[in-house]
Amino acid sequence: MANTYTQLYVQIVFAVQGRLNLITERNRDELEKYICGIIKNKKSKPLAIYCNPDHTHILIGLHPATSVSSLTRDIKANSSKFINDKKWVKGKFNWQDGFGAFSYSKSQIDSVAKYILNQPKRHKKQTFKEEYLGILKKLDIDYDEQYLFE
């Protein structure tokens, strides 16, 4: 893709199926590294990631030939298989259907990265549902609450 120049920053957010607390602190770092490897293999750049017990936030510098939907599909499918192969949970691990994807300008990257990395502190005061609804409202995204959470 000669002569193609882009600056595409996207935050992707998705939840554990049923919003169960299945991602343990003991496994978080290994899972985050695995997900970053998926992103790099898709020619994109992981900028910040935090896997909470029941959901994940990732800030990505997106390659222009990669769609957000296909990258998110690959992250979720491959990381689910990784978790199941490692037998980190009883039964079968799955991510919830769907995801949130939010674009940002270069000037916002530092604050979004800090937001993502500050997840443990944030979730002492705010649930994932409150956080996610807050993001949607702040970014003026229309939504139907019946489809947001399983």
Biotite code that builds the C-alpha atoms (Angstrom):
import biotite.structure as struc

atoms = struc.array([
    struc.Atom([0.000, 0.000, 0.000], chain_id="A", res_id=1, res_name="MET", atom_name="CA", element="C"),
    struc.Atom([2.526, 2.535, -1.195], chain_id="A", res_id=2, res_name="ALA", atom_name="CA", element="C"),
    struc.Atom([1.630, 6.158, -0.620], chain_id="A", res_id=3, res_name="ASN", atom_name="CA", element="C"),
    struc.Atom([-1.004, 5.291, 1.980], chain_id="A", res_id=4, res_name="THR", atom_name="CA", element="C"),
    struc.Atom([-0.781, 7.320, 5.171], chain_id="A", res_id=5, res_name="TYR", atom_name="CA", element="C"),
    struc.Atom([-3.197, 6.933, 8.022], chain_id="A", res_id=6, res_name="THR", atom_name="CA", element="C"),
    struc.Atom([-3.701, 7.785, 11.650], chain_id="A", res_id=7, res_name="GLN", atom_name="CA", element="C"),
    struc.Atom([-6.434, 5.506, 12.974], chain_id="A", res_id=8, res_name="LEU", atom_name="CA", element="C"),
    struc.Atom([-6.860, 5.117, 16.723], chain_id="A", res_id=9, res_name="TYR", atom_name="CA", element="C"),
    struc.Atom([-9.665, 2.948, 18.058], chain_id="A", res_id=10, res_name="VAL", atom_name="CA", element="C"),
    struc.Atom([-10.671, 1.831, 21.526], chain_id="A", res_id=11, res_name="GLN", atom_name="CA", element="C"),
    struc.Atom([-12.402, -1.552, 21.516], chain_id="A", res_id=12, res_name="ILE", atom_name="CA", element="C"),
    struc.Atom([-14.469, -2.711, 24.494], chain_id="A", res_id=13, res_name="VAL", atom_name="CA", element="C"),
    struc.Atom([-16.070, -6.119, 24.938], chain_id="A", res_id=14, res_name="PHE", atom_name="CA", element="C"),
    struc.Atom([-17.388, -8.182, 27.842], chain_id="A", res_id=15, res_name="ALA", atom_name="CA", element="C"),
    struc.Atom([-17.204, -11.719, 29.126], chain_id="A", res_id=16, res_name="VAL", atom_name="CA", element="C"),
    struc.Atom([-20.367, -13.648, 28.277], chain_id="A", res_id=17, res_name="GLN", atom_name="CA", element="C"),
    struc.Atom([-22.887, -13.025, 31.029], chain_id="A", res_id=18, res_name="GLY", atom_name="CA", element="C"),
    struc.Atom([-20.475, -10.376, 32.404], chain_id="A", res_id=19, res_name="ARG", atom_name="CA", element="C"),
    struc.Atom([-19.057, -13.008, 34.740], chain_id="A", res_id=20, res_name="LEU", atom_name="CA", element="C"),
    struc.Atom([-15.814, -12.274, 36.586], chain_id="A", res_id=21, res_name="ASN", atom_name="CA", element="C"),
    struc.Atom([-13.748, -14.962, 34.852], chain_id="A", res_id=22, res_name="LEU", atom_name="CA", element="C"),
    struc.Atom([-10.484, -13.175, 34.086], chain_id="A", res_id=23, res_name="ILE", atom_name="CA", element="C"),
    struc.Atom([-8.328, -13.523, 37.174], chain_id="A", res_id=24, res_name="THR", atom_name="CA", element="C"),
    struc.Atom([-5.511, -11.209, 38.164], chain_id="A", res_id=25, res_name="GLU", atom_name="CA", element="C"),
    struc.Atom([-3.202, -14.236, 38.066], chain_id="A", res_id=26, res_name="ARG", atom_name="CA", element="C"),
    struc.Atom([-3.915, -14.723, 34.327], chain_id="A", res_id=27, res_name="ASN", atom_name="CA", element="C"),
    struc.Atom([-4.476, -11.112, 33.267], chain_id="A", res_id=28, res_name="ARG", atom_name="CA", element="C"),
    struc.Atom([-0.915, -10.297, 32.152], chain_id="A", res_id=29, res_name="ASP", atom_name="CA", element="C"),
    struc.Atom([-0.561, -13.461, 30.053], chain_id="A", res_id=30, res_name="GLU", atom_name="CA", element="C"),
    struc.Atom([-3.943, -12.848, 28.396], chain_id="A", res_id=31, res_name="LEU", atom_name="CA", element="C"),
    struc.Atom([-3.079, -9.220, 27.634], chain_id="A", res_id=32, res_name="GLU", atom_name="CA", element="C"),
    struc.Atom([0.225, -10.280, 26.040], chain_id="A", res_id=33, res_name="LYS", atom_name="CA", element="C"),
    struc.Atom([-1.585, -12.904, 23.962], chain_id="A", res_id=34, res_name="TYR", atom_name="CA", element="C"),
    struc.Atom([-4.158, -10.368, 22.746], chain_id="A", res_id=35, res_name="ILE", atom_name="CA", element="C"),
    struc.Atom([-1.367, -7.899, 21.884], chain_id="A", res_id=36, res_name="CYS", atom_name="CA", element="C"),
    struc.Atom([0.250, -10.632, 19.781], chain_id="A", res_id=37, res_name="GLY", atom_name="CA", element="C"),
    struc.Atom([-2.996, -11.097, 17.850], chain_id="A", res_id=38, res_name="ILE", atom_name="CA", element="C"),
    struc.Atom([-3.173, -7.352, 17.199], chain_id="A", res_id=39, res_name="ILE", atom_name="CA", element="C"),
    struc.Atom([0.457, -7.214, 16.003], chain_id="A", res_id=40, res_name="LYS", atom_name="CA", element="C"),
    struc.Atom([-0.097, -10.223, 13.726], chain_id="A", res_id=41, res_name="ASN", atom_name="CA", element="C"),
    struc.Atom([-2.929, -8.253, 12.106], chain_id="A", res_id=42, res_name="LYS", atom_name="CA", element="C"),
    struc.Atom([-0.505, -5.396, 11.312], chain_id="A", res_id=43, res_name="LYS", atom_name="CA", element="C"),
    struc.Atom([-1.970, -3.109, 13.961], chain_id="A", res_id=44, res_name="SER", atom_name="CA", element="C"),
    struc.Atom([-0.374, -1.656, 17.069], chain_id="A", res_id=45, res_name="LYS", atom_name="CA", element="C"),
    struc.Atom([-1.594, -2.229, 20.632], chain_id="A", res_id=46, res_name="PRO", atom_name="CA", element="C"),
    struc.Atom([-1.244, 1.038, 22.561], chain_id="A", res_id=47, res_name="LEU", atom_name="CA", element="C"),
    struc.Atom([-2.997, 0.178, 25.854], chain_id="A", res_id=48, res_name="ALA", atom_name="CA", element="C"),
    struc.Atom([-4.872, -2.836, 27.161], chain_id="A", res_id=49, res_name="ILE", atom_name="CA", element="C"),
    struc.Atom([-6.559, -3.827, 30.387], chain_id="A", res_id=50, res_name="TYR", atom_name="CA", element="C"),
    struc.Atom([-8.431, -7.079, 30.912], chain_id="A", res_id=51, res_name="CYS", atom_name="CA", element="C"),
    struc.Atom([-10.830, -6.580, 33.803], chain_id="A", res_id=52, res_name="ASN", atom_name="CA", element="C"),
    struc.Atom([-12.429, -9.642, 35.410], chain_id="A", res_id=53, res_name="PRO", atom_name="CA", element="C"),
    struc.Atom([-15.587, -9.159, 33.287], chain_id="A", res_id=54, res_name="ASP", atom_name="CA", element="C"),
    struc.Atom([-14.549, -6.991, 30.311], chain_id="A", res_id=55, res_name="HIS", atom_name="CA", element="C"),
    struc.Atom([-11.619, -5.740, 28.265], chain_id="A", res_id=56, res_name="THR", atom_name="CA", element="C"),
    struc.Atom([-10.514, -2.357, 26.917], chain_id="A", res_id=57, res_name="HIS", atom_name="CA", element="C"),
    struc.Atom([-7.940, -2.104, 24.127], chain_id="A", res_id=58, res_name="ILE", atom_name="CA", element="C"),
    struc.Atom([-6.552, 1.010, 22.437], chain_id="A", res_id=59, res_name="LEU", atom_name="CA", element="C"),
    struc.Atom([-5.205, 0.189, 18.990], chain_id="A", res_id=60, res_name="ILE", atom_name="CA", element="C"),
    struc.Atom([-3.374, 1.987, 16.213], chain_id="A", res_id=61, res_name="GLY", atom_name="CA", element="C"),
    struc.Atom([-5.344, 0.347, 13.402], chain_id="A", res_id=62, res_name="LEU", atom_name="CA", element="C"),
    struc.Atom([-3.752, -0.717, 10.110], chain_id="A", res_id=63, res_name="HIS", atom_name="CA", element="C"),
    struc.Atom([-5.788, 0.733, 7.216], chain_id="A", res_id=64, res_name="PRO", atom_name="CA", element="C"),
    struc.Atom([-6.339, -2.662, 5.567], chain_id="A", res_id=65, res_name="ALA", atom_name="CA", element="C"),
    struc.Atom([-7.795, -4.119, 8.770], chain_id="A", res_id=66, res_name="THR", atom_name="CA", element="C"),
    struc.Atom([-11.440, -3.643, 9.666], chain_id="A", res_id=67, res_name="SER", atom_name="CA", element="C"),
    struc.Atom([-12.393, -3.090, 13.283], chain_id="A", res_id=68, res_name="VAL", atom_name="CA", element="C"),
    struc.Atom([-14.967, -5.888, 13.042], chain_id="A", res_id=69, res_name="SER", atom_name="CA", element="C"),
    struc.Atom([-12.558, -8.496, 11.676], chain_id="A", res_id=70, res_name="SER", atom_name="CA", element="C"),
    struc.Atom([-9.833, -7.568, 14.159], chain_id="A", res_id=71, res_name="LEU", atom_name="CA", element="C"),
    struc.Atom([-12.264, -7.729, 17.083], chain_id="A", res_id=72, res_name="THR", atom_name="CA", element="C"),
    struc.Atom([-13.640, -11.055, 15.830], chain_id="A", res_id=73, res_name="ARG", atom_name="CA", element="C"),
    struc.Atom([-10.101, -12.470, 15.662], chain_id="A", res_id=74, res_name="ASP", atom_name="CA", element="C"),
    struc.Atom([-9.161, -11.132, 19.104], chain_id="A", res_id=75, res_name="ILE", atom_name="CA", element="C"),
    struc.Atom([-12.279, -12.587, 20.710], chain_id="A", res_id=76, res_name="LYS", atom_name="CA", element="C"),
    struc.Atom([-12.164, -15.960, 18.924], chain_id="A", res_id=77, res_name="ALA", atom_name="CA", element="C"),
    struc.Atom([-8.460, -16.571, 19.440], chain_id="A", res_id=78, res_name="ASN", atom_name="CA", element="C"),
    struc.Atom([-8.348, -15.345, 23.029], chain_id="A", res_id=79, res_name="SER", atom_name="CA", element="C"),
    struc.Atom([-11.396, -17.493, 23.902], chain_id="A", res_id=80, res_name="SER", atom_name="CA", element="C"),
    struc.Atom([-9.610, -20.529, 22.480], chain_id="A", res_id=81, res_name="LYS", atom_name="CA", element="C"),
    struc.Atom([-6.454, -19.552, 24.388], chain_id="A", res_id=82, res_name="PHE", atom_name="CA", element="C"),
    struc.Atom([-8.354, -19.293, 27.687], chain_id="A", res_id=83, res_name="ILE", atom_name="CA", element="C"),
    struc.Atom([-10.152, -22.588, 27.066], chain_id="A", res_id=84, res_name="ASN", atom_name="CA", element="C"),
    struc.Atom([-6.935, -24.385, 26.067], chain_id="A", res_id=85, res_name="ASP", atom_name="CA", element="C"),
    struc.Atom([-5.298, -23.104, 29.276], chain_id="A", res_id=86, res_name="LYS", atom_name="CA", element="C"),
    struc.Atom([-8.349, -24.346, 31.249], chain_id="A", res_id=87, res_name="LYS", atom_name="CA", element="C"),
    struc.Atom([-8.453, -21.120, 33.258], chain_id="A", res_id=88, res_name="TRP", atom_name="CA", element="C"),
    struc.Atom([-12.201, -21.446, 33.809], chain_id="A", res_id=89, res_name="VAL", atom_name="CA", element="C"),
    struc.Atom([-14.559, -24.305, 34.581], chain_id="A", res_id=90, res_name="LYS", atom_name="CA", element="C"),
    struc.Atom([-16.729, -24.996, 31.587], chain_id="A", res_id=91, res_name="GLY", atom_name="CA", element="C"),
    struc.Atom([-16.370, -23.039, 28.371], chain_id="A", res_id=92, res_name="LYS", atom_name="CA", element="C"),
    struc.Atom([-15.187, -19.426, 28.229], chain_id="A", res_id=93, res_name="PHE", atom_name="CA", element="C"),
    struc.Atom([-16.794, -17.057, 25.707], chain_id="A", res_id=94, res_name="ASN", atom_name="CA", element="C"),
    struc.Atom([-16.912, -13.353, 25.129], chain_id="A", res_id=95, res_name="TRP", atom_name="CA", element="C"),
    struc.Atom([-20.340, -11.715, 24.851], chain_id="A", res_id=96, res_name="GLN", atom_name="CA", element="C"),
    struc.Atom([-21.609, -11.041, 21.325], chain_id="A", res_id=97, res_name="ASP", atom_name="CA", element="C"),
    struc.Atom([-20.889, -7.567, 20.018], chain_id="A", res_id=98, res_name="GLY", atom_name="CA", element="C"),
    struc.Atom([-18.436, -4.879, 21.050], chain_id="A", res_id=99, res_name="PHE", atom_name="CA", element="C"),
    struc.Atom([-17.965, -1.142, 21.301], chain_id="A", res_id=100, res_name="GLY", atom_name="CA", element="C"),
    struc.Atom([-15.477, 0.650, 19.058], chain_id="A", res_id=101, res_name="ALA", atom_name="CA", element="C"),
    struc.Atom([-14.670, 4.310, 19.508], chain_id="A", res_id=102, res_name="PHE", atom_name="CA", element="C"),
    struc.Atom([-12.302, 6.419, 17.399], chain_id="A", res_id=103, res_name="SER", atom_name="CA", element="C"),
    struc.Atom([-9.995, 9.085, 18.774], chain_id="A", res_id=104, res_name="TYR", atom_name="CA", element="C"),
    struc.Atom([-7.634, 11.746, 17.500], chain_id="A", res_id=105, res_name="SER", atom_name="CA", element="C"),
    struc.Atom([-3.894, 11.715, 18.201], chain_id="A", res_id=106, res_name="LYS", atom_name="CA", element="C"),
    struc.Atom([-4.333, 14.463, 20.808], chain_id="A", res_id=107, res_name="SER", atom_name="CA", element="C"),
    struc.Atom([-6.641, 12.169, 22.823], chain_id="A", res_id=108, res_name="GLN", atom_name="CA", element="C"),
    struc.Atom([-4.404, 9.073, 22.848], chain_id="A", res_id=109, res_name="ILE", atom_name="CA", element="C"),
    struc.Atom([-2.572, 9.783, 26.115], chain_id="A", res_id=110, res_name="ASP", atom_name="CA", element="C"),
    struc.Atom([-5.776, 10.419, 28.044], chain_id="A", res_id=111, res_name="SER", atom_name="CA", element="C"),
    struc.Atom([-7.516, 7.341, 26.570], chain_id="A", res_id=112, res_name="VAL", atom_name="CA", element="C"),
    struc.Atom([-4.484, 5.156, 27.375], chain_id="A", res_id=113, res_name="ALA", atom_name="CA", element="C"),
    struc.Atom([-4.458, 6.464, 30.957], chain_id="A", res_id=114, res_name="LYS", atom_name="CA", element="C"),
    struc.Atom([-8.195, 5.833, 31.178], chain_id="A", res_id=115, res_name="TYR", atom_name="CA", element="C"),
    struc.Atom([-7.678, 2.215, 30.099], chain_id="A", res_id=116, res_name="ILE", atom_name="CA", element="C"),
    struc.Atom([-4.721, 1.578, 32.385], chain_id="A", res_id=117, res_name="LEU", atom_name="CA", element="C"),
    struc.Atom([-6.605, 3.126, 35.321], chain_id="A", res_id=118, res_name="ASN", atom_name="CA", element="C"),
    struc.Atom([-9.392, 0.522, 35.156], chain_id="A", res_id=119, res_name="GLN", atom_name="CA", element="C"),
    struc.Atom([-8.877, -1.049, 38.611], chain_id="A", res_id=120, res_name="PRO", atom_name="CA", element="C"),
    struc.Atom([-9.242, 2.317, 40.354], chain_id="A", res_id=121, res_name="LYS", atom_name="CA", element="C"),
    struc.Atom([-12.246, 3.293, 38.197], chain_id="A", res_id=122, res_name="ARG", atom_name="CA", element="C"),
    struc.Atom([-14.094, 0.069, 38.925], chain_id="A", res_id=123, res_name="HIS", atom_name="CA", element="C"),
    struc.Atom([-13.842, 0.537, 42.664], chain_id="A", res_id=124, res_name="LYS", atom_name="CA", element="C"),
    struc.Atom([-16.367, 3.353, 42.153], chain_id="A", res_id=125, res_name="LYS", atom_name="CA", element="C"),
    struc.Atom([-18.221, 2.427, 38.958], chain_id="A", res_id=126, res_name="GLN", atom_name="CA", element="C"),
    struc.Atom([-19.601, -0.789, 37.451], chain_id="A", res_id=127, res_name="THR", atom_name="CA", element="C"),
    struc.Atom([-18.806, -1.817, 33.896], chain_id="A", res_id=128, res_name="PHE", atom_name="CA", element="C"),
    struc.Atom([-22.420, -1.112, 32.916], chain_id="A", res_id=129, res_name="LYS", atom_name="CA", element="C"),
    struc.Atom([-22.222, 2.430, 34.335], chain_id="A", res_id=130, res_name="GLU", atom_name="CA", element="C"),
    struc.Atom([-18.885, 2.983, 32.628], chain_id="A", res_id=131, res_name="GLU", atom_name="CA", element="C"),
    struc.Atom([-20.071, 1.706, 29.245], chain_id="A", res_id=132, res_name="TYR", atom_name="CA", element="C"),
    struc.Atom([-23.297, 3.704, 29.298], chain_id="A", res_id=133, res_name="LEU", atom_name="CA", element="C"),
    struc.Atom([-21.218, 6.747, 30.237], chain_id="A", res_id=134, res_name="GLY", atom_name="CA", element="C"),
    struc.Atom([-18.965, 6.259, 27.209], chain_id="A", res_id=135, res_name="ILE", atom_name="CA", element="C"),
    struc.Atom([-21.936, 5.897, 24.880], chain_id="A", res_id=136, res_name="LEU", atom_name="CA", element="C"),
    struc.Atom([-23.595, 9.015, 26.279], chain_id="A", res_id=137, res_name="LYS", atom_name="CA", element="C"),
    struc.Atom([-20.383, 11.070, 26.261], chain_id="A", res_id=138, res_name="LYS", atom_name="CA", element="C"),
    struc.Atom([-19.749, 10.184, 22.608], chain_id="A", res_id=139, res_name="LEU", atom_name="CA", element="C"),
    struc.Atom([-23.438, 10.774, 21.737], chain_id="A", res_id=140, res_name="ASP", atom_name="CA", element="C"),
    struc.Atom([-23.949, 7.240, 20.406], chain_id="A", res_id=141, res_name="ILE", atom_name="CA", element="C"),
    struc.Atom([-27.524, 6.060, 19.956], chain_id="A", res_id=142, res_name="ASP", atom_name="CA", element="C"),
    struc.Atom([-28.187, 2.688, 21.572], chain_id="A", res_id=143, res_name="TYR", atom_name="CA", element="C"),
    struc.Atom([-30.972, 0.376, 22.639], chain_id="A", res_id=144, res_name="ASP", atom_name="CA", element="C"),
    struc.Atom([-30.258, -0.754, 26.201], chain_id="A", res_id=145, res_name="GLU", atom_name="CA", element="C"),
    struc.Atom([-32.042, -4.093, 25.679], chain_id="A", res_id=146, res_name="GLN", atom_name="CA", element="C"),
    struc.Atom([-29.201, -5.122, 23.326], chain_id="A", res_id=147, res_name="TYR", atom_name="CA", element="C"),
    struc.Atom([-26.280, -3.842, 25.404], chain_id="A", res_id=148, res_name="LEU", atom_name="CA", element="C"),
    struc.Atom([-25.972, -6.460, 28.104], chain_id="A", res_id=149, res_name="PHE", atom_name="CA", element="C"),
    struc.Atom([-26.811, -10.136, 28.302], chain_id="A", res_id=150, res_name="GLU", atom_name="CA", element="C"),
])
